[in-house]
Amino acid sequence: MTIGQVIKDNRLKAGHSQEYLATKLGVSRQTISNWENERTIPAADYLKELSQLYGFSFDAVIGLETPSYNKKKLVLKYGLLILILTLLLLTSEKSLVFYAYLTVGVIFILFLIDISKFIRKKVALWKGKENQL
C-alpha cells in the first residue's frame, strides 16, 4: 500500500474530508489531494502528524517496519508448525531422529520463503526509488 493510499484510507475511515485534514495540518486541500493521488509525497513532519492523528505507524508507511498483522501471522504459522511436529515426535519413539530432521527442514524452508519475500520487497522498493532519481 502506498503512502497516498494509507492517507486516503485512514482519512475516509475517520470520516474526514480533505478540507478538514488540510485545515488540521495547515496545508491546502490541493496538497492533500496531491498526496492521496501520489503526485507528491508529504514531508516527514506531516507524515508524523498523520500517523499520530490516524494511529498508523510512521515506520510502516515508509517501509521500515513490517505491519503487526504480518508478525502475528508468522508467529501463528511457526507456532502451529512446531506444535504439530512436536505431536508427531511424541507419537513414535523409533522415528525420533526422522521427525527431528523433518521439523528442522520444514522450519528452514518456511524461513527461506519468508526471507525471499522480504528481499523481493526491499529490492522492489529500492528499484522504485532508483527510478525516481
MOQUISUL-V756750 format. One record per pair of residues at least 24 apart in sequence whose C-alpha atoms are under 7 Angstrom apart, sorted by the first residue. I is the first residue (numbers start at 1). J is the second residue. Records with the same first field share a line. If there is no record, write none. Layout:
BEGIN
I=J + J
END
This chain:
BEGIN
3=61
4=35 + 36 + 37 + 38
5=36
7=36
8=36
10=54
END
